Amino acid sequence: MRHPLVMGNWKLNGNKQMVSDLISGLNGALQGVDGCGVAIAPPVMYLEQAREALANSPIALGAQNVDVNLSGAFTGEVSAEMLKDVGAQYIIIGHSERRTYHHESDALIAQKFAVLKQAGLVPVLCIGETEAENEAGETEAVCARQIDAVLNTQGAAAFNGVVIAYEPVWAIGTGKSATPAQAQAVHKFIRDHIAKQDAQVAAQVIIQYGGSVNDKNAAELFAQPDIDGALVGGASLKADAFAVIVKAAAAAKQG
């Protein structure tokens, strides 16, 4: 049985005081919550501080990116082994901001996926369409292409123990969110697409929704059968709002 995962992507936000205060607030707000995995992905600068603050917490540590190289002359990059060494577990790859601003291709993201799997880390593979692609009716084709970059090179088995985050690009940071029915339809398509290769793998893969998820719309999204939690942006920077989202995910799956 799948358990939902709610992960906070802090993006380029934070300082030492904020990391300390936010994790302290989360630890307090999420005491006793069961049935939902929780992770946070602070900026790489603060991973060590976050790891220490999460020492006796059920909250897992994540990171926002990884390089395909393990070591060497790659100035400014961070390897999978480094992330593992500081205790990170869930690693976000393929976020639309990386695809757009850093021109990361499907092939490069598939390489990152493979590197993370080899290191024993959990890829959080972000996929999703732009507003223009959505309006052109290309949502399913875009999602299939982004998944196939991994499926065609690594096989369906590579998706064992992996997280996929469906994030329609037009909904990220815009205040717009797909309706629960729209999101469910795409999540079902993603699961069915993987099931064509391996139904058992498809049944267990966690598929999060992302894109302006907040404490107001979370419960309705999580009530959908193929939505397994969320990748949360702005709302993850507020302990109380993030806790409401986590509790909504836990309640939906228990119900």
N, C-alpha and C positions, 0 to 999 in steps of 0.2 A: 504493500500500500504506500502511495506517495504521501509525503508530508510536505506542507507548504514551506517555502523559504522567503523571508522578507529581508532584503539586503539594502542597506543605505549606501548610496554612492555620494560621497561628500564633494566630489569634483575638486576644483581649485579653491577650497575654502578651509579656513582654520588657522589657529596658532596654538601654542602650547597650553595657554589657559583655556581656550575653547575646547580642546581635546579632553582636558581633565574634567571640565564642567559637564560636557555633553555625555561622556561615558559614565560619569558618576550619576547623572540624571537617568540615563538609560538603565543602569544596573538597578536603581531604585524602582523605576517605573515598571520594569519587566519581571520583578520578583514573583515567582510562582506561576508564571505563564508557561503552559505546556502545550505540546502538539504542533508547534511551529518553530522551525529553525530561524535563527536570527544571525545576521552578519553585518559588519560595517566595513567600508573601504575608505579609510582616510587617505590623504596625500602621502606619498612614499616617505616624505620627511618625518612623518609622525608615526610610522608603523611601530617602531620600537617602544615609544611612549604608550601607544595604544595597547600593545601587547601586555605591557606591565599593568596597565589599568584594568585589563580584562582577565587578570590572573585567576580569579575565582568566579568567573562569570560564564554563563552558558552562551554568551554572545561570541561568535567566531570572528576572526580577523580576516579581512580581505584586502585586495589591492586593486588599483584601477587600470593597470596595464602591465605588460611584460615584453621583453625583447625576445627575438628568436634565437639570439646567440647566448651561449652559456658563459663565455668569458672572452677576454681579448681586447683589442683596440677599438672599442665602440663607445666613445665618449658620451657620457650622459645617460647611458642605458642601464636597465636593471634586469637581471636574469631571473629565471625561474628558481634556480637554486638559492639565490640571495633572498627571494621572497619566502621560500620555504624555511630558510635559516632564521628569519625573524618571526616565524610563526604564522605567516599568512596561509590561508587555506583556499579561499574562493577568489579567483582572479578574473576580473572583467576584461573581455576582449571584444573587439568589433563594435564598440559603442559608436553611434553615428557621429559623435564629435570627433572621434579618431578617424573614422572613414572620411569625413568631410574636411577637417582642418589639416590632417596629416596625410591625406590621400592614401589611406591604407586599403589595399585591395582584398577581395575575397580570398585570393591565394595566400597572401601574407597572414591574414587572420587564421586560415587553416593551419599554417605553419606554427603560429603561436599556440593554437589548440593542441597540436601534436607535442610541442615542447612541454606544455603544462601537464598533459597526460603522462608523459614520460617521467616527469618529476614527481608524480603522485599528487598533484594539485588539482583543484576542481575548476575547469573553465566555466565562466558565465558568459556564454556566447550571445551577444546582442545582435538581433536582426530586426529589420523593419523597413517600411517604404517611406518615401518622401510624400509631401502633399500632392505634387504633380503626378507621381506614380499612383497614388491612391485614387485621384480623380480620373486617371486613365484606366482604372480597373486592373492595375498590375500588381496589386498587393500580394496575391498568392504566388505569382511568377517571381517576384523579387525575393520573397521569403524562401521559396524553393531553391533559387539560385544560391542564396547565401548559405543555406544548409548543405546543399549539394557540394559546395567547395570542400566540406569535411567528409560527407558521405562517400564521395567518389574517390577520395584519396586515402581514407582511413577505415571505411566500412561502418556499418551501423553499430557494431560493437563498441566503437569509440564513444558512443553516446551513453554508455552505461555510467551511472553516477555523475552525470553532467547536468548543468543547468542551462536552459535556453531562456533568454529574456526577449520577448516580443515587445519592441518599442517603436510604435509608429513615429517617424521622425517629426511629423507635423504636430505631435502631441507633447514633445519634450520641452518642458520649460515654457510652454505657451499658455498654460491654463486650460487648454482643450484636452479632452480625454475621449478615447473611443468609448462608445456606449458599451455596457456589459455584453449586450448581444453581439455587437461588432467584434469586440475582443474575443469572445468565446468562439465565434466562427473562425477566426484566424488561428486561434490556439488549437482548435480541432483539426484544421487543415494541416498545421505543423505536425501534430501527433500522427495523423493519418499518413502524412508524407513519409515519416520515418517508419511507420508500420508496414509500408510496402516492402521495406527491406527486412525489418525484424519487429514483429508485433510485441514481443516481450520487452525489448529495449524501449519501444515507444511508450508502452504502458507505464514504465517507471521513471521516464525522464521528467524532471521538474521543468515546467514552462511558466515562467513568471510573466506578468504584465508590467510594463513601464511606460510612463508618459503622463505626467501631471497626476500621479496617484497621490491622494491626500486623505486626511482623516474623515472627510465627508463622503468620498465616493468608494472607499476601499471595501466596505462590507458587501455592497452590491456586486462589485467585480468578483470578489472571492466566492460568492455564491455560485458562480458558474463552474461546471464540472471539470473543465480543462485548464482553469486558471489556478496555478499553484503558488500563490504569493505574489510578491512584487519586487521590482528593482526601483527604489525610491530615490529621487533626487532632492529637491529643495526641502520637502517635509522631513527628510532624515536629519536635518540640521537642528530640529527642535525635538527634544526628548519626549515631550507630552504628545505631540502629533504622531511621531514615529511609533510610540507605544500603542496608540489607538489603532494604527494600521496593523501592527503585529497581533494585537488582541483580536482584531476582526478576522484575520487569517486563521488564527487558532480556533475561534468560535465557529467559523464557517465549516471547517473540516470536521470538527467534533459533532456539529449538527447534522 
